[in-house]
Amino acid sequence: MRNQRTFVLALAVAALIGCDSNGVGTVAGLGGTGNGNGGNGTAALTVLPTGVQISVGSTIQLSTNAGNSSALQWSSSANNVATVSGTGLVTGISVGTAAITVRLTTDTTNVAISSISVTQ
């Protein structure tokens, strides 16, 4: 019975691990580039909160599952509405909506977005 369990465990592990044509291994469920393609071993980047309403002049701190890394690049789709610092601190500038994007500098396809609605 013990040998059967060992064989089943080895088979399950083998099913989770795969290699590409270059012999590079990936583990199922741990790959991903944030765009659903997977395969480079980088976990999908996430940002919280994802949808926020703030007033003009107020701030909110966004965070990622990558922590406050220097490998993160933050940007705003509308700096006239909301700006974002290099650490993810968002400031409401004027009424409107802005998409705050964070990406890994080591994998620019690994992106997460938070929608910021700025009110009066």
C-alpha positions as a Markdown table, in Angstrom:
| # | Residue | x | y | z |
|---|---|---|---|---|
| 1 | Met | 0.0 | 0.0 | 0.0 |
| 2 | Arg | 2.9 | 2.4 | 0.8 |
| 3 | Asn | 4.4 | 1.9 | -2.6 |
| 4 | Gln | 1.1 | 2.6 | -4.3 |
| 5 | Arg | 0.8 | 5.9 | -2.4 |
| 6 | Thr | 4.3 | 6.9 | -3.3 |
| 7 | Phe | 3.6 | 6.1 | -7.0 |
| 8 | Val | 0.4 | 8.2 | -6.9 |
| 9 | Leu | 2.2 | 11.1 | -5.3 |
| 10 | Ala | 5.0 | 11.0 | -7.8 |
| 11 | Leu | 2.5 | 10.8 | -10.7 |
| 12 | Ala | 0.6 | 13.8 | -9.3 |
| 13 | Val | 3.8 | 15.9 | -8.9 |
| 14 | Ala | 4.8 | 14.9 | -12.5 |
| 15 | Ala | 1.4 | 16.1 | -13.8 |
| 16 | Leu | 2.0 | 19.5 | -12.1 |
| 17 | Ile | 5.5 | 20.1 | -13.5 |
| 18 | Gly | 6.1 | 20.6 | -17.2 |
| 19 | Cys | 9.1 | 21.6 | -19.3 |
| 20 | Asp | 9.2 | 23.7 | -22.4 |
| 21 | Ser | 11.3 | 22.9 | -25.5 |
| 22 | Asn | 14.3 | 24.5 | -23.8 |
| 23 | Gly | 14.0 | 22.3 | -20.8 |
| 24 | Val | 12.8 | 25.1 | -18.6 |
| 25 | Gly | 10.4 | 23.8 | -16.0 |
| 26 | Thr | 7.2 | 25.4 | -14.8 |
| 27 | Val | 4.9 | 24.5 | -11.9 |
| 28 | Ala | 1.1 | 24.5 | -12.7 |
| 29 | Gly | -0.7 | 27.3 | -11.0 |
| 30 | Leu | 2.4 | 29.3 | -10.2 |
| 31 | Gly | 3.2 | 30.7 | -13.7 |
| 32 | Gly | 1.7 | 33.7 | -15.2 |
| 33 | Thr | 2.5 | 37.1 | -16.5 |
| 34 | Gly | -0.7 | 38.9 | -15.4 |
| 35 | Asn | -2.1 | 38.5 | -18.9 |
| 36 | Gly | -3.3 | 34.9 | -18.6 |
| 37 | Asn | -0.5 | 33.5 | -20.8 |
| 38 | Gly | 1.5 | 32.0 | -17.9 |
| 39 | Gly | 4.8 | 30.3 | -18.2 |
| 40 | Asn | 7.5 | 32.6 | -16.9 |
| 41 | Gly | 7.2 | 31.7 | -13.2 |
| 42 | Thr | 6.1 | 35.2 | -12.2 |
| 43 | Ala | 2.9 | 35.3 | -10.2 |
| 44 | Ala | 0.1 | 37.5 | -11.6 |
| 45 | Leu | 0.4 | 41.0 | -10.1 |
| 46 | Thr | -2.7 | 42.3 | -8.2 |
| 47 | Val | -3.5 | 45.7 | -6.7 |
| 48 | Leu | -5.9 | 46.6 | -3.9 |
| 49 | Pro | -8.2 | 48.3 | -3.6 |
| 50 | Thr | -9.4 | 47.9 | -7.3 |
| 51 | Gly | -12.2 | 50.4 | -7.4 |
| 52 | Val | -12.1 | 53.5 | -5.2 |
| 53 | Gln | -13.9 | 56.7 | -4.8 |
| 54 | Ile | -12.0 | 59.6 | -3.3 |
| 55 | Ser | -12.6 | 63.3 | -3.1 |
| 56 | Val | -10.5 | 66.1 | -4.6 |
| 57 | Gly | -7.4 | 66.7 | -2.4 |
| 58 | Ser | -7.6 | 63.4 | -0.6 |
| 59 | Thr | -5.2 | 60.4 | -0.9 |
| 60 | Ile | -5.4 | 56.7 | -0.8 |
| 61 | Gln | -2.6 | 54.1 | -0.6 |
| 62 | Leu | -2.7 | 51.3 | -3.1 |
| 63 | Ser | -0.9 | 48.1 | -2.4 |
| 64 | Thr | 0.2 | 45.0 | -4.4 |
| 65 | Asn | 0.9 | 41.4 | -3.8 |
| 66 | Ala | 4.5 | 42.3 | -4.7 |
| 67 | Gly | 4.8 | 44.7 | -1.7 |
| 68 | Asn | 6.4 | 48.1 | -2.0 |
| 69 | Ser | 9.1 | 47.0 | -4.4 |
| 70 | Ser | 11.4 | 49.2 | -6.4 |
| 71 | Ala | 10.6 | 46.8 | -9.3 |
| 72 | Leu | 7.1 | 48.4 | -9.5 |
| 73 | Gln | 6.2 | 51.1 | -12.0 |
| 74 | Trp | 3.0 | 53.2 | -11.2 |
| 75 | Ser | 1.2 | 55.4 | -13.7 |
| 76 | Ser | -2.1 | 57.3 | -14.1 |
| 77 | Ser | -4.2 | 57.4 | -17.2 |
| 78 | Ala | -5.3 | 60.9 | -16.3 |
| 79 | Asn | -2.8 | 63.0 | -14.2 |
| 80 | Asn | -5.3 | 65.9 | -14.3 |
| 81 | Val | -7.8 | 63.7 | -12.3 |
| 82 | Ala | -5.5 | 61.6 | -10.1 |
| 83 | Thr | -1.8 | 61.3 | -9.7 |
| 84 | Val | 0.1 | 58.3 | -8.3 |
| 85 | Ser | 3.5 | 58.3 | -6.6 |
| 86 | Gly | 6.2 | 55.8 | -7.0 |
| 87 | Thr | 4.9 | 54.0 | -3.9 |
| 88 | Gly | 1.3 | 53.8 | -5.0 |
| 89 | Leu | -0.1 | 56.8 | -3.1 |
| 90 | Val | -2.9 | 58.2 | -5.2 |
| 91 | Thr | -4.0 | 61.9 | -4.9 |
| 92 | Gly | -7.3 | 63.2 | -6.2 |
| 93 | Ile | -6.7 | 66.3 | -8.3 |
| 94 | Ser | -10.1 | 67.0 | -10.0 |
| 95 | Val | -13.4 | 65.4 | -10.6 |
| 96 | Gly | -13.3 | 62.5 | -13.0 |
| 97 | Thr | -12.0 | 58.9 | -13.4 |
| 98 | Ala | -8.5 | 57.6 | -13.8 |
| 99 | Ala | -7.0 | 54.2 | -14.2 |
| 100 | Ile | -4.0 | 53.6 | -12.0 |
| 101 | Thr | -1.7 | 51.0 | -13.5 |
| 102 | Val | 1.1 | 49.2 | -11.8 |
| 103 | Arg | 3.5 | 46.9 | -13.6 |
| 104 | Leu | 6.7 | 45.0 | -12.8 |
| 105 | Thr | 9.7 | 46.6 | -14.4 |
| 106 | Thr | 11.1 | 43.1 | -15.0 |
| 107 | Asp | 8.0 | 42.0 | -16.8 |
| 108 | Thr | 6.0 | 44.9 | -18.3 |
| 109 | Thr | 3.2 | 42.5 | -19.4 |
| 110 | Asn | 2.5 | 41.8 | -15.8 |
| 111 | Val | -0.1 | 44.6 | -15.0 |
| 112 | Ala | -2.7 | 45.4 | -12.5 |
| 113 | Ile | -5.2 | 48.3 | -12.6 |
| 114 | Ser | -7.3 | 50.1 | -10.1 |
| 115 | Ser | -10.1 | 52.4 | -11.1 |
| 116 | Ile | -10.1 | 55.7 | -9.2 |
| 117 | Ser | -13.2 | 57.9 | -9.2 |
| 118 | Val | -12.6 | 61.4 | -7.9 |
| 119 | Thr | -15.5 | 63.4 | -6.6 |
| 120 | Gln | -16.0 | 66.9 | -5.2 |
